[in-house]
Amino acid sequence: MLIGEMARRSGVSARMLRHYESLGLVRPSGRTGSGYREYSGEDIRRIFHIESLRSLGLSLREIGRALDEPGFTPSALVGDLIRQTSERIAAETELLTRLRRIDAADPAGWEDVLHVVVLLQALGSKSADARQRAALSSAGEVPVPVEALVDAALSETDPNVAGALRWALARAGEGGSALLAEGLRSPVAAVRARAVQSLAEMPDAEAAEGLRVALANPDVVVRGYAALALGTRGTADAVPTLIDMIVEGRNDTDAADALSVLASGPAAADQIATGLVDRLAHDTAEAPARGRLTQALAGIPGTRASRALEELSHDADRAVAVTAAYLLQLRDAR
């Protein structure tokens, strides 16, 4: 068949067929008496092989080697193609993410677009100072999209920059709390910790709900941060976790302070005092824990806490008894 028929059957243009011939990829089986190229059925099969390999991303040079070198093995080349394709997908995904974030900023003109691009680049800078400046300036007339701030907050390791990002998130409007709550399910412990710390500074009801859910998180660090944040907000659900923290010695001073905030009313004070006393009764084998529980009673008002301290002033553990007696003197002096 002539080149026109070959092009129709293979779906490859005559121009491309000539290009393949110039590279030695395809060689027409013969020529007509008039000198026209003549292709055979085997030539058509080779064209289909070439097009199939092109669809995998092979270069024409690599295709020539694959078809003509008897000892050529595909494993190494396919591995390179996988790596190159993965890198290309990652780059395209990053570009798509950036474009979506620019679109989310609803820029009014190209100046706004450039402003957002500069801030996004600064948030990804290797310089902590640059990242911090970007976070602090993100609440301008054209703010950084909340998704970018969340991603930055969940990956930030510098404490000063992390604080600036949490500040920016608290002022970024809706959507941040839900994205941060997703971070609590991360397989990376550091990301979970950053997520709950950021949620703790979010002022909306959605953040408070996320913190309540975090009280059941299997990560003790996440539970602790959530309990401290909820305790200072006056949420009684945090009491059991706060008492656990005192027993275990994890941020026990902060946990005791949060309990004292929660014990503002008589009923709440008696409930918290009862919880501390119950743990004292069940944690007698751990002297340090009993000492911390005794000290926590100091910040709980009401007669229930006072009676507990009176009983503890005669405790068999001298350290506990001395601490309780001292705390009673302080309460009497007030």
JOUR-V70807 format. One record per residue. RES is the residue in three letters. PHI is phi in whole degrees, 0 to 359 (NA if undefined). PSI is psi in whole degrees, -180 to 180 (NA if undefined). Layout:
# JOUR-V70807
RES/PHI/PSI ; RES/PHI/PSI
This chain:
# JOUR-V70807
MET/NA/152 ; LEU/276/173 ; ILE/298/-35 ; GLY/296/-45 ; GLU/295/-39 ; MET/299/-43 ; ALA/296/-42 ; ARG/295/-42 ; ARG/287/-37 ; SER/271/-20 ; GLY/79/8 ; VAL/256/132 ; SER/295/155 ; ALA/300/-36 ; ARG/297/-43 ; MET/291/-35 ; LEU/298/-40 ; ARG/294/-37 ; HIS/295/-43 ; TYR/300/-40 ; GLU/294/-39 ; SER/295/-27 ; LEU/271/-5 ; GLY/82/11 ; LEU/285/-35 ; VAL/231/135 ; ARG/233/110 ; PRO/308/139 ; SER/294/-24 ; GLY/195/-173 ; ARG/228/147 ; THR/284/173 ; GLY/299/-25 ; SER/271/0 ; GLY/92/5 ; TYR/282/148 ; ARG/296/141 ; GLU/230/124 ; TYR/252/146 ; SER/256/175 ; GLY/299/-36 ; GLU/295/-36 ; ASP/296/-39 ; ILE/297/-44 ; ARG/300/-39 ; ARG/295/-39 ; ILE/299/-45 ; PHE/298/-38 ; HIS/297/-43 ; ILE/299/-48 ; GLU/295/-36 ; SER/296/-43 ; LEU/290/-34 ; ARG/298/-35 ; SER/295/-19 ; LEU/273/-6 ; GLY/97/8 ; LEU/289/145 ; SER/284/164 ; LEU/296/-34 ; ARG/295/-43 ; GLU/293/-34 ; ILE/295/-41 ; GLY/300/-43 ; ARG/296/-43 ; ALA/297/-35 ; LEU/273/-27 ; ASP/249/-17 ; GLU/265/114 ; PRO/300/-35 ; GLY/271/5 ; PHE/288/128 ; THR/249/140 ; PRO/279/-15 ; SER/301/-49 ; ALA/295/-42 ; LEU/294/-42 ; VAL/297/-39 ; GLY/299/-42 ; ASP/296/-40 ; LEU/297/-40 ; ILE/299/-46 ; ARG/297/-47 ; GLN/297/-40 ; THR/293/-40 ; SER/298/-43 ; GLU/296/-40 ; ARG/294/-42 ; ILE/297/-42 ; ALA/298/-43 ; ALA/294/-42 ; GLU/293/-38 ; THR/295/-41 ; GLU/297/-42 ; LEU/296/-44 ; LEU/299/-43 ; THR/299/-44 ; ARG/295/-42 ; LEU/297/-41 ; ARG/296/-37 ; ARG/290/-37 ; ILE/296/-42 ; ASP/297/-38 ; ALA/294/-26 ; ALA/286/-9 ; ASP/52/57 ; PRO/294/142 ; ALA/274/-20 ; GLY/198/-180 ; TRP/293/-28 ; GLU/299/-41 ; ASP/294/-41 ; VAL/301/-47 ; LEU/296/-35 ; HIS/297/-45 ; VAL/293/-41 ; VAL/300/-43 ; VAL/297/-43 ; LEU/294/-41 ; LEU/296/-40 ; GLN/294/-39 ; ALA/293/-37 ; LEU/297/-27 ; GLY/262/9 ; SER/292/154 ; LYS/284/-15 ; SER/273/122 ; ALA/296/-37 ; ASP/298/-42 ; ALA/295/-41 ; ARG/295/-39 ; GLN/292/-42 ; ARG/298/-40 ; ALA/296/-41 ; ALA/296/-44 ; LEU/289/-24 ; SER/261/7 ; SER/285/-14 ; ALA/264/30 ; GLY/281/-163 ; GLU/297/-33 ; VAL/243/88 ; PRO/288/157 ; VAL/290/135 ; PRO/304/144 ; VAL/298/-31 ; GLU/299/-39 ; ALA/293/-40 ; LEU/294/-40 ; VAL/296/-47 ; ASP/302/-42 ; ALA/294/-42 ; ALA/295/-37 ; LEU/285/-17 ; SER/251/-6 ; GLU/284/132 ; THR/253/-21 ; ASP/281/124 ; PRO/297/-36 ; ASN/291/-43 ; VAL/294/-40 ; ALA/301/-41 ; GLY/296/-40 ; ALA/294/-38 ; LEU/292/-39 ; ARG/295/-38 ; TRP/299/-46 ; ALA/295/-40 ; LEU/296/-38 ; ALA/295/-19 ; ARG/250/6 ; ALA/274/-6 ; GLY/92/-159 ; GLU/286/156 ; GLY/103/-28 ; GLY/293/-41 ; SER/296/-42 ; ALA/295/-40 ; LEU/291/-39 ; LEU/294/-37 ; ALA/298/-34 ; GLU/296/-33 ; GLY/296/-22 ; LEU/294/-18 ; ARG/264/7 ; SER/297/145 ; PRO/287/-9 ; VAL/262/121 ; ALA/300/-41 ; ALA/296/-36 ; VAL/292/-42 ; ARG/299/-42 ; ALA/296/-43 ; ARG/294/-36 ; ALA/296/-46 ; VAL/288/-34 ; GLN/296/-40 ; SER/291/-42 ; LEU/301/-37 ; ALA/299/-23 ; GLU/258/2 ; MET/277/134 ; PRO/272/-7 ; ASP/272/166 ; ALA/294/-31 ; GLU/296/-36 ; ALA/293/-42 ; ALA/299/-40 ; GLU/294/-40 ; GLY/298/-38 ; LEU/292/-37 ; ARG/297/-43 ; VAL/297/-36 ; ALA/294/-19 ; LEU/297/-22 ; ALA/260/7 ; ASN/294/139 ; PRO/293/-16 ; ASP/278/118 ; VAL/296/-32 ; VAL/293/-44 ; VAL/298/-46 ; ARG/300/-40 ; GLY/295/-49 ; TYR/299/-40 ; ALA/296/-43 ; ALA/295/-42 ; LEU/297/-44 ; ALA/295/-45 ; LEU/291/-36 ; GLY/298/-44 ; THR/290/-18 ; ARG/269/-2 ; GLY/84/25 ; THR/266/114 ; ALA/293/-20 ; ASP/301/-21 ; ALA/279/-12 ; VAL/303/-51 ; PRO/303/-42 ; THR/293/-39 ; LEU/297/-41 ; ILE/293/-40 ; ASP/302/-41 ; MET/297/-39 ; ILE/295/-44 ; VAL/299/-43 ; GLU/277/-10 ; GLY/76/26 ; ARG/258/109 ; ASN/50/42 ; ASP/294/-33 ; THR/294/-45 ; ASP/296/-38 ; ALA/296/-41 ; ALA/295/-39 ; ASP/297/-41 ; ALA/295/-38 ; LEU/296/-38 ; SER/294/-33 ; VAL/294/-43 ; LEU/292/-24 ; ALA/272/35 ; SER/287/-30 ; GLY/258/156 ; PRO/303/-44 ; ALA/295/-44 ; ALA/295/-39 ; ALA/298/-45 ; ASP/294/-38 ; GLN/295/-43 ; ILE/292/-42 ; ALA/300/-41 ; THR/296/-41 ; GLY/298/-42 ; LEU/294/-42 ; VAL/294/-41 ; ASP/300/-41 ; ARG/291/-33 ; LEU/300/-39 ; ALA/290/-30 ; HIS/262/-6 ; ASP/242/36 ; THR/294/-24 ; ALA/285/-17 ; GLU/252/94 ; ALA/300/-45 ; PRO/300/-38 ; ALA/294/-40 ; ARG/296/-36 ; GLY/295/-42 ; ARG/292/-40 ; LEU/296/-40 ; THR/297/-45 ; GLN/296/-35 ; ALA/295/-30 ; LEU/297/-21 ; ALA/299/-33 ; GLY/269/6 ; ILE/255/116 ; PRO/285/170 ; GLY/105/165 ; THR/288/-30 ; ARG/297/-44 ; ALA/292/-39 ; SER/295/-43 ; ARG/297/-39 ; ALA/297/-42 ; LEU/293/-36 ; GLU/299/-46 ; GLU/295/-40 ; LEU/290/-21 ; SER/293/-12 ; HIS/247/20 ; ASP/293/152 ; ALA/293/-27 ; ASP/279/112 ; ARG/299/-38 ; ALA/298/-42 ; VAL/295/-44 ; ALA/298/-44 ; VAL/294/-43 ; THR/298/-46 ; ALA/297/-42 ; ALA/297/-42 ; TYR/296/-43 ; LEU/294/-35 ; LEU/296/-41 ; GLN/299/-41 ; LEU/295/-39 ; ARG/293/-40 ; ASP/293/-31 ; ALA/285/-20 ; ARG/280/NA
